[in-house]
Amino acid sequence: MKQIVTIALAAMLLLGCNHNKNMNTLTLTQEWDKTFPKSDLVNHSKVTFHNRYGIELAADMYIPKNAEGKLPAIAVSGPFGAVKEQTAGIYAQHMAERGFLALAFDPSFTGESGGEPRRMASPDINTEDFLAAVDFLSTNKLVDPDRIGIIGICGFGGMAINAAALDPRIKATVTSTMYDMSRVAREGYFGSTDSEAARDAQRQAWASQRTEDYRTGTYKRAGGVVDPLPDDAPWFVKDYYAYYKTPRGYHERSGNSNDGWNVTGTMSFMNQPLLDMAGEIKTPVLIIHGEKAHSRYFSEGAFAKLNGSNKELLIIPGAVHTDLYDDVAGVIPYVKMEAFFKENLK
């Protein structure tokens, strides 16, 4: 009897160790549920990895068919409030078609990734999500750990720059249609709330909401892209609606397509500027933005913080913010990104 108990305990310990090592606790959708068609040029699979806070992240891995040897790899995330089945997956699949192993992941607290409560954001944790993707890629047998890059889209462009400033394993960085989430939290769009009084009012609103959330045991959602769309909505809001709220880009797990972030979900961005250390990035950075995008000034501001001759700002003529979300307008510069990564991940 004692021997049986000993064997049982050993088995339990072994199972526990394996569980902790793999951290495979997520339930992932196996069918193709993307907002874009599957490419015949790549193999696709679902994978998971964890960040240093123990949050398990879900990702789609795209590998070029007939690939040989260890591959250069790219981790992709964004836009802010989207899921990997939308824009990030489109970018990742295109890069895999061009010879890279590409990983499109859901950030913590969103999509199929772990983390509670849902729909929270953090400049620290979401930057860490990129670094965790690099951890995963660096230890993957298919990847050359010395040839890893990242792509950050929309709000995750700022996180990508922050990650590149922190982690020298990232050899090349691309941002596309970037938002500086810290700047917009402090200043509002185009500096519309850039005053101490306006920030004090926002702090008070968040404080009141926190008290109410704690009292009720729930987190109030801020709402995704406005629906129904008012006739007098700003033109860029109409562009968001045309992507997130129509078959073009709608996804059931996307916060932007549905009820959005928690009201208090993004409050820490006000006090934690993402781009402060951007000037110390030694590796190449390519910043891409549309000429007509309402958000163009975020990329121009980020580019102004960068130093060195290996930084580039590429403005796409005539393009608006959401033109760089998918292939409808046909303006995402995949050829340029391919050349950039092949030059800098060699």
N, C-alpha and C positions, 0 to 999 in steps of 0.2 A: 504493500500500500504506500509506504514512504517513497519507494522508487517511482511509482505512478505519479504521485504528487510532484516529485522533483522534475520529472519529465514534462508534466503539464505546465509547471511554472516556467521552465526553460522555453517551452514553445510559446507561451504568452509573451515572454520577454523578447524573443526573436521576432514575433509578429509586431510587437510594439516598436522595436528598432526599425523594422522595415517600413512601418507606417510613417514613423517620424522622418525617415530618410526620403521617402517618396512624396509625402504630404499630398497624396492623391485623394482629396476629399471633395473635389468639385464634380458636379454632374454637367457634362458638356453635351451640347447638341451635336449629333453626328451627321445629320443630313446637311446638304449645302443650303444654307439659308442667308446667303449674302445678297447684297443689293446689286451685284454685278455677276456676269457669267463666268463660269469656271474655264480656265485656260487649258488647252490640250498640251501645252508646252511644259507644264509643271506638275509635280506631285504635291498633294496637299494632305496635311494631317493636323490633328489637334494635339497640343502639348500643354503641360503645366510647369510652372516653376514658382519659387517663393522669394519674397524680398527679405531684407534683414529684420523686418518687423514680424516675420512669420506669416504674412498674408500670402495666400496662394493665388497666383495669377494665371489666367487662361489665355492661350494664344493659338493662332493659326500659323502653322509653319509651311512655307512654300519653298520647294526645292526644284531646281531645274532638272528636267528629265535627262537621263544619260550623263549626269554630272560625274566627274572623276576627281579623285584626290580631295584634299581639304579645301573648302570653299571660303571665299570672303563672305561675310555675313552682315546683314543690316537689320536692326530692330526699329519698328515703326509704331507710332501711336498718335492719336488725335483724330479728329478735332476734339476740343474741350466739350464734353457732354455727349459725344458720339460713342460708337462701339466699333470693334474690329471688323464687323461685317459691312461696314460702310467705307469711308475714305481710306483708313489705314490699310485695310485689306486690298483695296485697289492698287495702292502704291506698292505694297509688298508683292503682290502677284506680278506686277509689271517688272519689278526689279529681279524677281526670280526668273522671269523670261529672259532676262539679260545676263544671267549667269551667277547671280548671288543667291545664297540661302537667305530668305527673308522671313522675319518673325513679326506678325502684327498682333499686338496684345491689347487686352482690356486693362485699363488702370485699376488700381485698388478701389474697391467699393462700387464698381460699375460693371455692367455687362455680365459676363460669365465668371469674372474674377471674384475672389473672396473679399472679406472685409465687412464689418458691421459697425455702425448702421450703414445702410445703403445710401448712395448718392452724396457722399462726402468728398471733398477735395482738399489737398494739402500741398503747398509748394515743396515741402520736405518729402513726404511720402511719394508724391507723384514723380519727383526727380529720382527718388530711390527706385521707383518702378523701372525706369530706364537702366539704372545701374544693375538691377537684378536681372534684367534681360541680357545684359552684357555678361553677368555671372553665368547664366545658363548657356549662352553661346560660347563662351570661353572654354567651357568644359564639355561641349558637344563634340563627339568624335568626327563629325562631318565638317567641322569648322576650323579654319586656321585662326587661332586666338590673337594673332598679330594683325589680323585684317578684319576689324569690326568697326562698323559705322552705325549711325542712327539717323532717323528722319523724324522730326517733330512737326505736326501739322496743327495750324490754328493755335489754340492755347497751349498745346504741348510743344510748340516751337520754343516757347520760353523755358519749359522744363528741359528740353533738349539742350539748349545753350547752357543752362545751369549744370546739367549733367556733364557736358563737355568740359566745363570749367573745373569740375571736381574729379573727373576720372580719366587719367591718361591712357587707359585701355581703349578709349574711343578715339579712333584714328582720323575720322572725318565725320562732319555733321552737316546735315541739310535741314533747313526749316522752310516750310511752305505756308504762305498766307498767314503769317505768324501774328498771334496776339501776345502782348505782354500783360498777363493776367494781374500782376502786381500793380502795374501802372493804371490799368482801367479800374481796378478796385480803389485806388487812391484818388484818381482824377476824374473818373467817368469818361464817357466818349468825348474826345476832342477838348478835354479839360473842362467839361461842363459842370463838374462838381469838385473842382480843384481848389478847395478852401477848407480851413480848419472847421468852420461852422458846418459845412456840408458833411465833413467826415464825422464830426460830433453827432450830427443827426443820424447818420448811418450806424454809428456805434450804439446809440441809444436804441435804435430799431432792432439791431441784432441782440442786444442785452434783453430787451423785452421779450423777443421771440424765444431766447434761450430759457427764460423763466417759464414761459408758457409750455414749451416743449417738455421741460422737466416735470412740470405739474401734470401734464396729460400722458406722459410716457410715450409720446410719438414725436416725429419730426415733420413739421409742415413743409411741403414742397413749394418751390417758387414758381413752378410751371415751366414747361419747355417753350418752344417757339409758339408765339401767340396764335390762337385758333379759337374762333374764326378770325380771319385777318381783317383788321379795320381798313377802310378805304384810304385813310390818311396815314397809314403806317409808313415809316421811312423806307426808302427804296431798298436799303440793305436788309431790312427785316422781311420785305417781300422776297428777296433773294433767298434768305434762310427758309422761308415758308416753302418756296418752290423746290427746295432740296429735301428738307426734313419731313414735310407734311404731305408729300405726294409720293406716288409709287417710285419716283426717281430715286429717292434716298431714304424713305421711311423704314424704320426697323423697330420691332416691338420692344427690344431691350434698350433702345437709345433714349437717354433722358431728354435730349433735345426734341425728339420726335413725340415725346409723351409729356410727363409731368415734371421734368427738369430736376435740378439740384435741390437739396434741402435749402431752406431759406438761409440757414446759418452755415451751409456747406462750404462756402468760399470765403468766409470772413477773415481767415488768417492771412490771406494774400495782401491785405491792406498794410500790414506791419512787416512783411517779409519780402523785400524786393528781390526778384529772381536774378536780375542781370548784373548785380553789383560786381561780380568777379569775372564778367565776360572779357574784360581787357587782358586777362591773364591766360586766355585760351591759346595754346601754342599750335594746335592742330588746325587743319583747314576747315573753313566754314563757308557754306554756300547758302545765302538767304534769298528766297524766291518770293515774289509778291506780284499781284496784279496792279497794273497802272491805275485802274479805275476803282480799286478796292477802297472801301471806307476805312479799312484797317491798315492801309499801306504805311502810315506814319509809325506804327509799331515796329515794322521791319527796318525802316530807316533809322529809328531811334536805337534799335539793337545794333545795327551795323556800325553806327557812330561810336559805340562803346568798344568795338573790336579793334585789336591792334595787329600789325603785321601785314605782310604782302600776300599771305595765303588766304585772304578773306575776300568774298565777292558778293555783291548785291545784284541780283538779276530781276529786272522789272519786265513783266509780260505785257506787251502792248494791248490796251483795250480790255484787259481782263478784270472782272470784279472778284470779290472775296471767294464766293462759292464756285467760280469757274475752276478753281484749283482743288475742288472736292472730288470731282469725278471726270469722266471722259466726254461728257455731253458737249462741252464747248471745244474740246480737242486742243487745249492749250497747255496742259501740264507738260513741262519739258523733260520727259523721261530720257531722251537721248542725252541731254545736258547732264542730268543726274548720273546716268550710266558712265559717261566720260569722267565726271568728277570723282566718282567712287573708284573707278578702275585706275585712275591716276594716283589716287591717294590711299588705296588699299592694296598695294602691290609689294 
